[in-house]
């Protein structure tokens, strides 16, 4: 999120916020024309059916009459979401247990396969792993516990949000502010984090590992602040999981060579690079695990991941523990490099699979995305409130399953469509 969409929070005398932490009225009122236009252009709320690789049968109706579209929207960076082992895992789990879901509190009863999944992930990622139905729910349960001081020795921390922190984190600012002081800092401003650490006895920093627009957190520098000041780190690495690490432990976890300890929590997705469904928390201590299993709201009052999701994740674990993972990581790196040699972006040269092309005008971005779809490529439009007004972008997610010829054709089409929509060559100045 742009800083303009995340108001800076200053403490009052009582330690609470002096400004509103939610701005839904402004966001909806200020941005609605853009998603409305994208919907009208057939670029949002679309339907399709998975085929092979990254190709989808677009729309509804008889399959033989649907156009085939190469998808650069989904975040299955290793192409595991339709891998036969993952799909078979989902089917086998349901057939074995003859059930999909148990409607009971997780604090009371769980499928044995869910316990097997958490054990397996804990071994793979060298952490104490809890699984949730989504990363959003994992974060929802974690934020109040973090704010309460239960993770920081009983002392409530000043909770510092990066201004680009994903909405699944930033949404909970008002809940956090009911417990403790909240600050929002400029994106990746390490100096600001250090200043707050010097000024306050306990500080927790909330950020993404890999940001959804292709940027990343300076984990090395944050770990240095952790060692120097005891900074608590809460890192959502939804986009970094699987694509980094020997067993796919992710961008953030792979930069903690030892255990996470008592001052780090990492959230991650099982639905992006991992290719299955759901979310997880990686915890560093037995006490933290017990705390979340008893007091995380989604854990106590919401359903567990269903058996199809659990079975799919167990299937993905088999791939993550095989040589195939490294092969797919290598293939992904080659495809990122291919894209970078043809299209200039702010992310060019980093090892992440997300690339954004700055367009500016929302109308031009919609026209370009529509033109790409007409040429057989589905991409992601990004505009207010995800970025500032007049800063619209086209986002592409590169995967290990994209064919070389598809990436080459997409790049050619991007250059053609930008010139056609704007009358100027890409990159736009």
C-alpha positions in Angstrom: 0.0 0.0 0.0 1.2 3.5 -0.7 1.9 5.6 2.4 -0.9 8.0 1.4 -3.3 5.2 2.1 -1.8 4.4 5.5 -2.1 7.3 7.9 0.8 7.8 10.2 -0.3 7.2 13.8 0.9 9.4 16.6 0.5 8.5 20.3 -1.8 10.3 22.6 -1.0 10.9 26.2 -2.7 7.7 27.1 -0.8 5.7 24.5 -3.7 5.2 22.1 -4.1 6.6 18.6 -5.1 10.1 17.8 -6.2 9.4 14.3 -8.6 7.0 12.7 -6.9 3.7 11.7 -9.5 2.7 9.0 -10.4 4.7 5.9 -12.9 2.5 4.1 -15.2 5.5 3.2 -12.3 7.3 1.5 -11.0 4.1 -0.2 -14.3 3.1 -1.7 -15.3 6.6 -2.6 -12.0 7.5 -4.1 -11.3 4.3 -6.0 -14.6 2.8 -7.1 -14.5 4.1 -10.6 -11.4 2.1 -11.4 -12.6 -1.4 -10.5 -16.0 -0.6 -12.0 -14.2 0.2 -15.3 -12.1 -2.9 -15.1 -15.2 -5.0 -14.5 -17.0 -3.5 -17.5 -13.9 -4.3 -19.6 -14.2 -8.0 -18.5 -10.9 -7.9 -16.6 -12.2 -8.7 -13.1 -14.4 -11.4 -11.6 -13.6 -13.6 -14.6 -14.2 -17.3 -14.8 -12.1 -20.1 -16.3 -11.0 -23.7 -16.0 -7.6 -25.0 -15.4 -6.1 -27.1 -18.3 -2.3 -27.8 -18.4 0.6 -25.6 -17.4 -0.5 -21.9 -17.1 -3.2 -22.1 -19.8 -6.8 -21.7 -18.8 -10.1 -22.1 -20.7 -11.6 -18.7 -20.5 -15.1 -18.0 -19.5 -18.1 -20.4 -19.1 -20.0 -22.7 -21.5 -18.9 -25.6 -23.6 -15.1 -26.1 -23.3 -14.6 -26.6 -27.0 -15.9 -23.1 -27.7 -13.8 -21.2 -25.1 -10.7 -19.3 -25.9 -7.4 -20.4 -24.3 -5.6 -17.8 -22.3 -2.1 -17.9 -20.8 -2.4 -16.8 -17.2 0.2 -14.4 -15.7 -2.1 -13.6 -12.8 -2.0 -16.6 -10.4 0.8 -16.7 -7.8 1.6 -20.4 -8.1 5.2 -19.5 -8.8 6.5 -23.1 -9.1 3.4 -24.2 -11.0 2.3 -26.7 -8.3 -1.3 -25.8 -8.1 -2.3 -28.3 -10.8 0.6 -30.7 -10.1 -0.7 -34.4 -10.2 0.8 -35.1 -6.8 -0.9 -32.2 -5.2 -4.3 -32.9 -6.9 -4.0 -36.6 -5.9 -3.2 -35.7 -2.3 -6.5 -33.7 -2.1 -8.6 -36.6 -3.6 -6.9 -39.3 -1.5 -7.4 -37.4 1.8 -11.2 -37.1 1.2 -11.5 -40.7 0.0 -9.5 -42.1 3.0 -11.5 -40.2 5.7 -14.8 -40.0 3.8 -15.3 -36.5 4.9 -14.4 -32.9 3.9 -14.8 -30.9 7.1 -15.6 -31.3 10.8 -17.7 -28.6 12.2 -16.1 -28.3 15.6 -13.6 -26.1 17.4 -10.0 -26.9 16.8 -9.3 -26.7 20.5 -11.4 -29.8 20.8 -10.9 -32.1 17.9 -8.9 -32.2 14.7 -8.3 -34.6 11.7 -5.3 -36.8 12.2 -4.0 -35.7 8.8 -3.9 -32.1 9.9 -1.6 -33.1 12.8 0.5 -35.0 10.2 0.7 -31.9 8.1 1.8 -29.6 10.9 4.4 -32.1 12.0 5.8 -32.4 8.5 5.9 -28.7 8.0 7.6 -28.2 11.4 10.3 -30.6 10.4 10.8 -29.0 6.9 10.9 -25.4 8.2 12.6 -26.0 11.5 9.9 -24.2 13.4 6.7 -25.0 15.3 4.1 -24.7 12.5 0.3 -24.1 12.9 -1.9 -24.4 9.9 -4.9 -22.2 9.2 -7.5 -21.9 6.4 -5.8 -18.8 5.0 -3.0 -16.4 5.8 -5.6 -13.7 6.5 -7.0 -15.8 9.3 -3.5 -16.6 10.6 -2.7 -12.9 10.8 -6.1 -12.1 12.3 -5.4 -14.4 15.2 -1.8 -13.3 15.7 -2.2 -9.5 15.8 -4.2 -9.2 19.1 -1.8 -11.7 20.8 1.2 -9.7 19.6 -0.4 -6.4 20.8 -1.2 -7.9 24.2 2.5 -8.4 25.1 2.2 -12.1 25.6 4.9 -12.7 23.0 7.2 -10.1 24.5 7.6 -11.1 28.1 4.4 -9.5 29.3 5.3 -6.0 28.1 3.1 -4.5 25.5 5.2 -3.5 22.5 4.9 -0.4 20.3 3.7 -2.1 17.2 5.3 -0.6 14.0 3.7 -1.3 10.7 5.5 -0.9 7.4 3.4 1.4 5.2 3.4 -1.2 2.5 2.4 -4.1 4.8 -0.3 -6.2 3.2 -3.9 -5.4 3.9 -4.3 -8.7 5.8 -1.9 -7.1 8.3 -2.8 -3.4 8.1 -6.5 -4.2 8.5 -5.9 -5.1 12.2 -4.3 -1.8 13.2 -7.4 -0.6 15.1 -7.6 -3.9 17.0 -3.9 -3.6 17.9 -4.4 0.0 18.9 -7.0 -1.1 21.5 -4.2 -2.8 23.3 -1.1 -0.7 22.6 0.5 2.2 20.6 0.6 1.8 16.8 3.1 3.5 14.4 3.2 3.4 10.7 6.6 4.1 9.0 7.8 4.8 5.5 8.4 1.6 3.6 11.6 -0.2 4.6 12.8 2.7 6.7 15.3 0.9 8.8 16.5 4.2 10.5 12.9 4.9 11.7 12.7 1.4 13.1 16.0 1.9 14.9 14.9 5.2 16.3 11.7 3.7 17.7 13.8 0.9 19.2 16.1 3.4 21.0 13.1 5.4 22.3 10.9 2.5 23.5 11.7 -0.5 25.7 9.8 -3.0 23.5 9.1 -2.7 19.8 7.5 -5.1 17.3 7.8 -4.6 13.6 5.2 -5.9 11.2 6.1 -6.3 7.5 6.0 -8.6 4.5 9.0 -10.7 3.6 8.2 -10.5 -0.1 5.8 -7.7 -1.0 3.0 -8.4 -3.5 4.3 -5.7 -5.8 7.7 -7.3 -6.1 9.7 -5.6 -3.3 11.1 -7.2 -0.2 12.1 -6.5 3.4 15.8 -6.0 4.4 15.8 -9.1 6.6 19.6 -8.9 7.3 19.3 -5.3 8.7 16.2 -6.2 10.7 18.0 -9.1 12.3 20.8 -6.8 13.3 18.2 -4.6 15.0 16.8 -7.6 16.7 20.2 -8.6 18.1 21.0 -5.0 19.2 17.6 -4.0 20.7 15.5 -7.1 21.1 13.2 -6.1 18.2 10.3 -8.5 17.7 9.7 -9.4 14.1 6.4 -10.4 12.6 6.9 -11.2 8.9 4.2 -12.2 6.4 6.1 -14.2 3.8 3.1 -15.3 1.8 4.8 -14.5 -1.5 8.3 -15.8 -0.5 7.4 -19.4 0.5 8.6 -22.3 -1.6 10.7 -20.2 -4.1 13.6 -19.9 -1.7 15.3 -22.5 0.5 16.4 -26.1 0.2 13.0 -27.3 1.3 11.1 -24.2 0.3 11.2 -22.5 3.7 10.9 -19.2 2.1 12.6 -15.8 1.7 12.3 -14.8 5.3 12.9 -18.2 7.1 15.9 -19.0 5.0 17.6 -15.9 6.4 17.4 -17.2 10.0 20.1 -19.9 10.0 19.2 -21.0 13.5 15.8 -21.4 15.1 13.3 -18.5 15.1 13.6 -18.2 18.9 11.2 -16.1 21.0 11.3 -12.9 19.0 10.2 -13.9 15.5 7.0 -15.1 14.0 6.7 -15.8 10.2 3.3 -16.2 8.5 3.2 -17.9 5.1 0.8 -19.1 2.5 0.2 -22.7 1.4 -1.8 -21.4 -1.6 0.9 -19.5 -3.6 4.3 -21.0 -4.3 3.4 -24.0 -2.2 0.6 -24.8 -4.6 -2.1 -26.1 -2.2 -4.5 -24.1 0.1 -4.3 -22.4 3.5 -1.8 -20.5 5.6 0.6 -21.2 8.4 2.4 -19.6 11.2 6.0 -20.5 12.0 6.7 -20.1 15.7 10.0 -20.4 17.6 9.0 -21.7 21.0 6.8 -24.3 22.7 5.2 -21.6 24.8 4.2 -19.6 21.8 2.7 -22.6 20.1 0.6 -23.4 23.2 -0.5 -19.7 23.4 -1.7 -19.7 19.8 -3.4 -23.1 20.1 -5.5 -21.7 23.0 -6.0 -18.1 22.2 -5.8 -17.4 18.5 -9.3 -16.5 17.6 -9.5 -18.4 14.3 -8.0 -21.4 15.9 -10.6 -21.5 18.7 -13.6 -20.2 16.9 -13.2 -21.0 13.2 -12.8 -24.1 11.2 -9.6 -25.9 10.4 -8.4 -26.2 6.8 -10.6 -28.7 5.0 -9.3 -32.2 4.2 -8.8 -31.4 0.5 -6.6 -28.5 1.5 -4.7 -30.7 4.0 -4.2 -33.5 1.5 -3.1 -31.2 -1.2 -0.5 -29.6 1.2 0.8 -33.1 2.2 1.2 -33.8 -1.5 3.2 -30.6 -2.0 5.3 -31.5 1.0 6.5 -34.6 -0.9 7.6 -32.4 -3.8 9.3 -30.0 -1.4 11.3 -32.9 0.0 12.4 -34.1 -3.4 14.9 -33.0 -6.0 12.0 -31.6 -8.1 11.8 -28.6 -5.9 15.3 -27.4 -6.7 14.6 -28.1 -10.4 11.5 -25.9 -10.4 13.2 -23.1 -8.5 16.0 -23.2 -11.1 13.5 -23.1 -14.0 11.7 -20.2 -12.3 14.9 -18.2 -12.1 15.6 -18.8 -15.8 12.2 -17.4 -16.7 12.5 -14.4 -14.5 15.8 -13.6 -16.3 14.2 -14.0 -19.7 11.5 -11.5 -18.8 14.1 -9.1 -17.4 16.1 -9.1 -20.6 13.1 -7.9 -22.6 11.1 -5.6 -20.3 12.4 -3.0 -17.9 10.8 -2.8 -14.5 11.6 -1.4 -11.1 12.1 -5.0 -9.9 14.5 -5.9 -12.7 17.4 -8.0 -11.5 16.0 -9.2 -8.2 15.2 -12.9 -7.8 11.5 -12.5 -7.2 8.9 -13.7 -9.7 6.7 -10.5 -9.5 7.2 -7.7 -12.1 5.2 -4.5 -12.3 5.0 -2.2 -15.3 4.4 1.4 -14.4 1.6 2.9 -16.6 0.3 5.8 -14.6 -3.2 6.5 -16.0 -5.8 4.0 -14.8 -7.6 4.3 -18.1 -4.5 3.4 -20.1 -3.7 0.5 -17.7 -7.2 -0.9 -18.3 -6.9 -0.5 -22.0 -3.5 -2.2 -22.1 -4.7 -5.1 -19.9 -7.7 -5.5 -22.1 -5.5 -5.5 -25.2 -3.3 -8.2 -23.7 -6.3 -10.3 -22.9 -7.5 -10.1 -26.4 -4.0 -11.3 -27.5 -4.3 -14.3 -25.1 -2.6 -13.1 -21.9 -4.3 -12.4 -18.6 -2.5 -10.0 -16.3 -3.2 -8.2 -13.1 -4.3 -4.6 -12.9 -3.1 -2.6 -9.9 -4.6 0.8 -9.0 -6.1 2.7 -6.0 -6.2 1.7 -3.2 -3.2 -0.8 -3.7 -1.2 2.1 -5.2 -1.7 5.8 -5.3 -4.0 7.5 -7.8 -2.4 8.0 -11.2 0.2 5.3 -10.4 -1.6 2.3 -12.0 0.5 -0.7 -13.0 0.2 -3.9 -14.8 1.5 -6.8 -12.7 2.7 -10.2 -14.0 3.5 -13.3 -12.0 6.2 -15.4 -13.6 6.1 -19.1 -12.9 8.3 -22.2 -13.5 5.5 -23.6 -15.7 5.4 -20.7 -18.2 6.7 -21.7 -21.6 9.6 -19.7 -22.9 7.6 -18.8 -26.0 4.7 -17.5 -23.8 7.0 -15.1 -22.0 8.6 -13.9 -25.2 5.2 -13.3 -26.8 3.9 -11.6 -23.6 6.8 -9.2 -23.7 6.3 -8.4 -27.4 2.6 -7.8 -26.7 3.2 -5.5 -23.8 5.4 -3.2 -25.9 2.8 -3.2 -28.7 -0.1 -2.5 -26.4 1.6 0.3 -24.4 2.5 2.1 -27.6 -1.0 1.6 -29.0 -2.8 2.8 -25.8 -0.4 5.8 -24.9 1.2 6.7 -28.2 4.6 6.4 -26.5 7.2 3.6 -26.2 7.6 1.6 -23.0 9.0 2.3 -20.5 6.8 5.4 -20.1 8.6 8.5 -18.9 
